[in-house]
Amino acid sequence: QVRVVESGGGLVQAGGSLRLSCVVSGSTSTIAAIGWYRQAPGKERELVALISRGGTPNYVDSVKGRFTISRNNALNTLFLQMNSLKVQDTALYYCKATKWGLDRTYDYWGQGTQVTVSS
């Protein structure tokens, strides 16, 4: 029943900025973490930024200092502010919410939003 919907992707010139949004619907009371992943053609999907329920952020080294992850208190809305974009940032960006079960976690993925950075 959990739905994850991303938005905010688009085409931007190198050095520009974009802000991605993710809305998680359904029960979010057991969300443990929520984050952004990306996948470029021919490459593995990688973690870009993750924020825990307690608000602690983590970033892949390649985006540190340029991207900022944030969320609302209910953990049902997630943002990724992307500044100083590089061509190498071009990818399909996914939002993923992780929920706690009794003995395991469950992951919920969005459909992705395309970010294309041109030179």
ZIHU-V528055 format. One record per residue. RES is the residue in three letters. SS is DSSP state (a for helix, b for strand, c for the rest). PSI is psi as a letter, one per 40 degrees, with the letter a starting at -180 (NA if undefined). Layout:
res | ss | psi
RES | SS | PSI
RES | SS | PSI
This chain:
res | ss | psi
GLN | c | e
VAL | c | h
ARG | b | i
VAL | b | h
VAL | b | h
GLU | b | i
SER | b | i
GLY | c | e
GLY | c | i
GLY | b | a
LEU | b | h
VAL | b | i
GLN | b | i
ALA | c | h
GLY | c | e
GLY | c | a
SER | c | i
LEU | b | i
ARG | b | h
LEU | b | i
SER | b | i
CYS | b | h
VAL | b | h
VAL | b | h
SER | b | i
GLY | c | a
SER | c | h
THR | c | e
SER | c | d
THR | c | e
ILE | b | h
ALA | b | d
ALA | b | i
ILE | b | i
GLY | b | i
TRP | b | h
TYR | b | i
ARG | b | i
GLN | b | h
ALA | c | i
PRO | c | h
GLY | c | e
LYS | c | i
GLU | c | i
ARG | c | h
GLU | b | i
LEU | b | h
VAL | b | d
ALA | b | i
LEU | b | i
ILE | b | h
SER | b | i
ARG | c | d
GLY | c | e
GLY | c | e
THR | c | h
PRO | b | i
ASN | b | i
TYR | b | i
VAL | c | i
ASP | a | d
SER | a | e
VAL | a | e
LYS | c | h
GLY | c | e
ARG | c | d
PHE | b | i
THR | b | h
ILE | b | i
SER | b | i
ARG | b | i
ASN | c | i
ASN | c | d
ALA | c | e
LEU | c | f
ASN | c | e
THR | b | h
LEU | b | i
PHE | b | i
LEU | b | h
GLN | b | h
MET | b | h
ASN | c | i
SER | c | f
LEU | c | i
LYS | c | i
VAL | a | d
GLN | a | e
ASP | a | e
THR | c | h
ALA | b | i
LEU | b | h
TYR | b | h
TYR | b | i
CYS | b | h
LYS | b | h
ALA | b | h
THR | b | h
LYS | b | i
TRP | b | h
GLY | c | a
LEU | c | d
ASP | c | e
ARG | c | i
THR | b | i
TYR | b | h
ASP | b | h
TYR | b | h
TRP | b | i
GLY | c | i
GLN | c | e
GLY | c | i
THR | b | h
GLN | b | h
VAL | b | h
THR | b | h
VAL | b | h
SER | b | i
SER | c | NA
